[in-house]
Every structure is written in structure tokens, then in C-alpha cells.
Amino acid sequence: MEFDEIMGKTTTELSEEHYRMTGDYVIFSADFETTTENVGVIRGAFTQIWKKFGEKYLIIHDMF
């Protein structure tokens, strides 16, 4: 079974968003609250590390 089939329709809200930039990197962290149709409410936090490649930034690490 696919993840989105298990969860059903979802909506997500972010809070406590923080961005830090150093050289070619951006570190983005936030809290999230996802309301799902089938599972209920899921809360947590995440951090992403983005790196600049040429003219664009790509996620190189994503932690939940």
C-alpha cells in the first residue's frame, strides 16, 4: 500500500520556521502539523540542508 493511500487527504501547516544561510548552503528547520483523513494528526519537526549548484539550490539532506 502506498503512503498517500494510507494517509488519505492531508493538509500541513508549518510553524517556528528558521532559515540560516552560510556560503553556498541554506539550513531550514521548522515544526509541522499534518492533519490526515485516515490517521489523524501527525506532529513533528524537520531540518533540511540545501546546497547551491550553479544558479539553483537543491536539498542534499532531509531529517525528520
N, C-alpha and C positions, 0 to 999 in steps of 0.2 A: 504494500500500500504506500502511496506517495505521501510525503509530509503534508502537502496542502490539502489532500483528501482527508487526512486525519484531523487537521485543524478546522477545516471549513472556512467560511468567510472570516477575514481578520481585519482589524484596524490597529494601528500602532501609533502611540504618542511618545515623543522624546522629551526629556527634561534634564536639567543640570548639564547642558551641553558645554563642553570646553574644547577649545582649539588651541594648539601650541605649534608654532612653526619654527623650525631650525634648519637653515640652509635649504636643501632640496627635500626636506621631509615635513609632513604635517601629521601631528598626533591628535586624533579626535576621540573624545570619550563622552559618554552620555549614559543616562539611565533610560530604560524603556519600559513601557507597559503595553502589552498586546492583548486585546480582547478577541477571543476566538469564538466561533459559532459552536464548536463541539467540545472544546476542552476547558473553556473558562478563561480566566485572566492569568497571563504569564508576565512576571516582572523580573527585571534583571538589569545588568549593566554591561557595557561593551567598550572596547578600545580598538581603534583602527589606526594603523600606520600607513600613510600614503607617501609615495616617493615620486619625485618629478622625473619623468623620462621625456626629454625633448621639451615640447610645449604642453604636455598634459601630465596629470597626476594619476597614478594607479595604486590600488590597495595592494600592499605587499604582506600585510599581517592583519588578522582579524581575530580578536579574542572576546569570548562571551563568558 
